[in-house]
Amino acid sequence: MAISTFSQSPIDWRFVQNPYPFYETARASGDLFLWKDYDRVCAVSHEAVNTLLRDRRWGRQIPEELKDNFPEHIRPFVELDRSGMLEREPPAHTRLRSLVVRAFTSRGIAALEPGIAALVNQLIDEFPDGEFDLLRCFGEVIPVIVIARLLGIPEDMANQLLQWSHDMVAMYQAKRDREIEDKAVVATTEFSNYIKRHIDHRRKNPTDDLMSQLIAVENEGEKLSTEELISTCILLLNAGHEATVHAIGNGVKSILESNWNAKELFEQKTIDATVEEILRFDPPLHKFERYAYEDMHMFGYDFKRGEQVALLLAAANRDPSVFANPTTFDPYRISKQHLALGAGIHFCVGAPLARMELSIALPILFSRCPNIEISQTPQYSDRYHFHGLTELIIRH
């Protein structure tokens, strides 16, 4: 059975502002479709995305026969990227993730809670009068400071960490070009050298931060190599920052544009449900890819080994077969099976931290700023496959 083909530029302004109508059109044709602009088969239904995320015949690690298929000038970025656990499969992924999880404990994350609350209150204290950009003054600051504190990196490095992060994750955007690639390579080299110096310092002067714990952690005689330590720290900084910034911005926008009473949404009994609906309704990451590790027939299509499939997480999150009235922001909905944080063995390792940041920052924001309102029409940034605002101009 042939799958349908659809054309939609991922850098078209109308699509960037609202990709959901395109997803709905594509989903109406079946579980899979061919996205002509990417020349990529895409999974668009919740069933297909969920299945492919969990099926071990698919993975993030590039097949051996394709591993040298990249331009030489981006080698530093590629080598760092591929050394991290996100781009590995078992047994390497199992080993890396088990070591990271041993250090990245729920107790360690919970210990950050008072500091996050204090940071949020401090930022609100510093809000300017009149109109201002909530992302710059609030949303961008919280995640990078939290990750820096977690790893034991000086907070005065926050702006530099942000710049390195932005330059590196730009490699995953649809508008990637040679200028973006060159900036990413520079950022990779500078970021790696900085983290290596910090690791060397922590080996001699360990503390109770996550970096010291990652250095010390051991499982059945296995430890993280220096290269793995560097890639893990950079992954936590890049992924932990980018996704959470967009989740905060998109979440505030969704709440303010809905008819819900924010005070009601952030009562103790409803906080968790509100956070999950924020992640479902307008997630920060829309597309994630997998490689086929063998020939197979799935959802009416014959995949070949080495073929990539794009998993449209945001489309799955609005599948009406799973979520009633999926285009409505409703924290009280029954189904919570969203895929914003992935599924299977690559489920987001930082999910507990991201959820905690949202569940602390947003209740305090809406409690202290009960009259907060959007004062300029929000615009999404041209950074697909990320989905986040350029700015969020508000008054309070």
N, C-alpha and C positions, 0 to 999 in steps of 0.2 A: 504494500500500500504506500503510495507516494505521500509525502508530507507537503504542506502548503509553504509557499515562499512569500515573504513580506519584505518590503524595503522601507527603511526608516533611518535617516542619518542620526547617529547618537550625539552629534554636536549641534543639531538643529535646535534653535532657541525654544520653539514651542514644545518639543519633546523634552528638553532639559527641564523646563518649568513643570511639565506634567506628563510623565511617561506612561501613566496608567491606562489611558484610552488605547494606546498601541498594544499594551499587554492584553487588554480585554479582547481586542480584535484578533490577536494572534491565538489566544487561548480558545476562542470560539471555534477555531479550526481543528483543534485536537491537543494532545499532550505535548507534541513537538512541532516545531516549524523551523524553516531555514531563514535565518536573518541575513539577507543578501548583502548588506553593507559590511558585515563581519565575515561573510562566507562561512557561517557557523550554524550548526544545528543547535537549537535552544530548547530546553525544557521549560514549559510555561505553566503547567498545571501543578497543583500541590502534590498530587500523587507522583508525578514524574520527577519533580525536583527532590522530594523526600526520598524516593526510591534510589535515585542516582547518588544522592549524598551518602547513603548507607551501603550501597553495593560495593563490595571490596574488589570487584573487577574493574572499578574505576578509581582513579587516584590523582593526587596533585603532582607526584614525582614524574618528571618527563621520562618517557621510555628511552632506553639506552640508544636506540638507533636514531633518535632525534636530538640527543643532548648537545650536539655541536651546532645546532641550527640557530645561530644568532650572530649578529655582526660583532666583529672583534672589538670595536671601540667601547662596547658596553660590558666587556668581560668582568671587570671588578664588581659591577652591580650583580650580574648573573651568578657569579661564584658565591657571593655573600648570600644572595637570595636562596640559592639551592642548598646551602649548608644548614638552613634553619628547619625547624620541625614542621613548619607549615607546608613546605615543599617536599617533604619526605614521606615515605610509606613504610609499613612494617618490613623488617624488624627495626630499622633505624628510627622510624617515627615512634615506635613503642618505647624504645630505650630513652630517646630524648624527652618525650612527653612525661614518662614516669619520673624522670629526674627533676624536671621542671615542676611538676605537680607536688613533689615532695617538699620543694622549697616554697612554692606559691600556695601556701596553706590557707584555709579558711580563717584560722586563728590570726594569721599574719594580716590578712585583708581586713578582718574585723577590727584589728588594732588601729587601723587608719581612720575609723569612723569619727572619733572626736576631732581629729585634725581637719577632716574634710568639712565638718559642720562649722568649725571655727573659721576656716578659709572662706566658705560660702558667706558667712556673716560679715567677714571683713570686706569682701568684694562688694556686698550690698551697701555697707557703710560708705564705700567710696564711689557709689553711683553718682554721676553728675546730675545736676538739675536739668530739666527740659528733655529734649530728645537725645537718645544715644544708642549706640550699637551694642546690643546685649551680647552678641557673640564675642566681640573684642574685649568687653569689660567683664565677662562672666563665663560664657560657654567655652572659649578657647583656653582660658586660664586654668580652670579647675582640673581637667584631665592631665595636662602636662605637668602641673605642680604635684599632683597625686602620684603620677608615675615616677617623677624625679625623686620624691620622698621615699617611695617604695624601694627604688634601686639604690638610694643613697647618693644621688647625683645632686650637686649644689643647685639650689633653686634659682640662683642668678644666671644659670645656664639655660633657663626656660626659653628665652627668645631664640637662642641659637639652636636648641633642640627642635623647636617648631620649624625653623627654616630648613634644617636637614630633613626633617620628617616630610614636609611639604614637597621638597625637591625629589625625594626618593619615591614617595607614593604616586607622584605624577606619572611614573612609568606605567601605571595600570590604567591610565585614562585614555579615552578614545581619541583625544586630540594630541597624543604623544607625537613628537617630532624630534629632529636631531638636536635642537637646542635643549629640549627637555631631557633627552638622553645624556647630553654632556653635563648638564647640571646635576643629574642623578648620580653620575659617576664621581663627580667632585664631592658631592654630599656623602656618598658611600665611603670614599677614602677618608674624608675628614672625620666623619662620624665613627668609623671603625677605629681609627687611630686614637680618638678621644676615649672611646670605651675601653680600648686595650690599655691605655695608660691608667684609667680608673681601676681596671681589673688588677693590674700589677700592683697598684697602691693598696687595694683591698686584700690581696694575698698576704701582704706584710702587715697590714693594719685592719684586720677583720672587725666588723661591728655586727649589729643585729639586723642590717638591711638585707633586702632580697639578693643583691649582688653577692654579698658575703656568703649567704646561704646557698646560692647557686654554685659558687666556687667549692664549698665544703660538701655539698650533697653527694651521696654515694648510694648506689643500689647494686648489691651483689658484685661488688668490686668495680663497677662502672662509674666513671666520673665524666663530666662535661669537658671537652677539649677547649683550648683558648678560642679557637674559631667558633665552636658551638656556643660558648659563653657570649661572644660578641654578637653573633647572629640572633641569639635568644633575647638579649637585652635590647637590641635594635628593633626586633619584632614587637616586643612588649611596648616599647615607646611609640613606634609608628602605628601599630594596630590599636593600641590602647588609647592613643590620643585622637587619631582621625575619626574613628567610629563614634567615640563618645561625644566629641564636639558636635558632630552632625545630629546625634541622637538628642542632645540637649536642645539645640536650635529647632530641629523639626518637631520635637515634643512640645516646646513652648508654643510654637506656631499652631500646632494641631489643637491644643487646648484652648488657646485664645480665639481660634476661628470656629470652635464648636459652641454648642449651647450649654455645655456643662458648667456647673459651679465648681471652680477650682478648689475651693475649701473642702467641698464634699469629696472630690477625687483624691485628696491627699489626707483623708482621715486614716487612722492606723489600719482599719479593716479593708481599705480600698487602695492603699499605696501600691502594693505589689501588682494588682490587676491593672492599674493605670500605667505603670511602667511597661508591662507586657503589651498593652494596647498601643503605646507609643512606638514600641519596636515593631509591632505588626503593621500598623497603619501607614507609616512613612519611614521605612528603615534607612539607615545610613549607607548601606552597601546593597546594590541591586543585582549584581552579576558576579558569579564565581564559576571557575572553569575546572573541568576534570579531563584526564586522558583515559581513553579505553586501553586496557591491558590485554584484550583479546578480541577477536571477532565475535559479535553477538547480535541477536535480534531482540530489540526492546521497543515497546510502544509503537509497533508497526514500522520500524525502521531498522535497516541493516547497518550497524556500526562496524568499522574496521579498526584493527589495532592501531594505536597512534592517533586516532581521530579525537579531536576535542569536542566537548559539549559544553555549552554555556547554561548554567543553572540560574534562572531568573528568580531569585529569592523574593523580590518585592512582588512579582506577579503571583507567585505561589501564595503569598500572604493575603492576596485579595481574591482567591479562588472561591466563588460562591458555593461550590459543592462542599466546602469545609466551613466557610465563615458566612453566616447570614448577614445580609446587607453589608457586604465587605467594604463599600466605599464610605461607610459611616464610622466615625470615631466613637467607639462604644466600649468603655472599660468594663462594662457589666456583661459583655458577651460570654456565652458559655464555652465556646471552643477557644483554647489557648495554644493550639498547636502551630504557632508561627515558626518560620524558619529563618528569621532575621539573623540569628547567631549560628546558623548552620545546623548540622546533625551528623551523627556517626562519629567516627574516630577523630575527625577534625573539628568537632564542636568547639566553639570559641573557648580557649583556656582562660581568658580574662572575663568571661561572662559574669561571674559573681561580683567582680570589682566594678564592671560597667553598671550592673543593676544597682549596686550599692550607691554609686555616685549619683545616679538619677534619683534614687529613692531618698537621698539626703538633700541634694541641691534643690530639686524642684519644690518640695513642700516648704522649705525655708523661703525660697523666692516668692512663692504665691502667698505665704503667710505674712511676710514683711512688706510685700508690695501688692496689696489686695486690689488696687486700682490699675494695675499694669495693663497697658493696651498697645496694640501695634499701631504705629503712626505713619508708616510708609509701607506700600505693598511689598511684601518679601519677594526676593528674586533668588532662584536657585543658581548655584555656581556651575559653570560649564566644566564639570570634572567627572562626568559619567565614566566609569561605573559607580563612583561614589555619588551620593545624592544628599547634598547639604546646601545650606543657604550661603549666599555671598555675605550678607549682613542681615541683622534683624533689628530694625530701628523701632524703638519703643519709647513710651513715656510712662512714668509711674507716679 
